[in-house]
Amino acid sequence: MYFYCNSTICLADKESPDGLAIDWITEKLYWTDSGLKTIEVCQLDGKHRKVLYYDMIDAPRGIALDPRNGYVLICTIITRI
């Protein structure tokens, strides 16, 4: 499967966008922002952007998808005191 995308998605209002993942089945872009503690999604053209999780995960960093089985995997940073 081949995707060609010539659009630019602006993440200027994000604090620390870290992980990016593309769901090639639904053609959506997912990303994490550890500064805002969010996981967000939008269409590959940047439309229909929404926050999936807000302030539920301390420091979301990485993201991986398994679109065939409907899984979103999140990596976080855990600090010890």
URDA-V723688 format. One record per run of one state. SS is the DSSP state (~ for helix, > for strand, _ for the rest). FROM is the first residue (numbers start at 1). TO is the last residue. Records with the same first field share a line. If there is no record, write none. Layout:
# URDA-V723688
SS=FROM-TO, FROM-TO
This chain:
# URDA-V723688
_=1-16, 24-27, 34-37, 44-49, 55-59, 67-70, 77-81
>=17-23, 28-33, 38-43, 50-54, 60-66, 71-76
